[in-house]
Amino acid sequence: MHERKSFSQRVDAFLSGKGFYIVLFACVAVIGVSAWLLLFSQYSPLSLGDEGGYLDAMGDLDKKDPGDATGTGADVPKPTDKGTDKPTEGGKKETDEPVHGSDLPQEPNKPEGSGAITVQDDPKPDEPTENPNDKGEESGGGTAMTPEDVVFIWPVSGEVLTPHSPAALLYDKTMGDWRTHAGVDIASSLGTKVLSCANGTVTEVREDARYGTTVVIDHGAGVVSAYANLAGTPTVSVGDAVAMGSVIGSVGSTALYETGVDPHLHFTLTVNGESADPLEYLPEK
């Protein structure tokens, strides 16, 4: 009978055969599993500190739907919210998702007559009727007003006693000499109302040493009229706007240089500062 081998001999025999490779494979397997466990432990839920609800998500994988009619125990998907809710003032939540214009609350349209206030432009005040003969007025599509554009009437109705004669000498019955005459003397009885010959503005009311009480009116376009030998108190004052035909005074006898002439109005016109013949502007009778 063969003698029974000792334990050490059996081990040596095992390792010298196929057993050596079995032990080697087992060692390699142990080392591989250990390395995998070490690597996995660095990203395990414990190392992550359960941030972002990771453990809850992992735990849900083991949960089964108790109401699953099939009985298969299929996993129940966990709904996820878009963005992370962030608390804000007043208890409202603010999400990380961008808010589009269509998501914002819209103000309802206000129907007409619901009490809404509508702001309207202030109505423009009625503009005053401008005098076509005012100084500086333009007419004819932007063309500057000319003396020919001024409309005239006779200040009194009567014949011309003394004509306009700025150059030729005329015999003066009052002074008994020969002299020029810058205006026209229009016959009229004492107290006759004197009218403004055109629209304009009163610029002077004076007592002239030669021609007595005098009213001067500016009609614009360089045209100025003067009414002398008036009664002592005219009906207008400096700065008054007068219309054509407005009463400015009455015929008097205050012109000392013309007392030898029958009662009349001494009427003159100047155009652009030069003496002009009133008969060239007054309408024909």
Phi, psi and omega in degrees: 000142179281148177283142180291134181286148179284168182298321182291325179292320179295322180293318180296321179294321181295315183289332180284347179256218180291340181299332180298318181289328178294316180294320180297318179296320180296320179296315179299318181297318180297317180297318180297315180297320179296318179296319179296318179295320180295318180292319182292330183293337180289337181243019180288162177303329180295321181285334180282347178072017178061034178285144178070016178072032184295316182295324179296319180294321179293322180293329181292340180294334181272351183278140178246153179285113183293339182261019181290115184289337183281338182076011182276346180070035180297146180297142178268117179294140180264122180295144179243141178271148176283123177079171179253124181292137178235129180290142176232179181296146178079009177083000180281155179251140179245128182260162178281348182288140178294145180261121180271162182301328181288341180275346182284147177296132181261140178284128181296146178294136179270119179292153178296143179080011181266014180097358178293141182265125177254123181276126179241153177294143177298136178296140179288134178295153177300125181282137181296148176291120184276145180285121181296343180258009180296151180294131179088356179292142178251146179218174177067042175070038175101356178281138181299143181294140180243164178304329179291342179279344181284133180264129185241155166228166177287134180290328173218159180257118180178170179280156180277118180276319180230123183280174176283126182210080184283345183241310181285141181279138177240149180284128180260113183294326182290311183273344180069033178216184180254133182202168178280165180224114188279346182228204175233144175259117182255121183298135177194145181288157179299140179087357178294137180292136178257131184253149172292131185286345180196171176295145179176194182230134179289124181250338180212144167224110188220165173254106182272136183296332182261320188248009172075208182295126187227138175241132180244133182233132176265123183257002183084170181058024178081009182260127179228133178246151178226139183238112184241171184065033178278166171295165190301329186237102176293165180263004180234164179230166179299133180098348179290137172270127182239148177259161176302126181094356178291141178284127180246348181170200179218159181292134179230205179219047185265353182276102183297331183280354183229027179292341180278356180259149177304159180310133187197171171253127174270111188239129180230155174229139170236139179238117184055040176083357181252141178297134181233153179282114180304329182295341178281347182245331179286146179293156178289144179278000000 
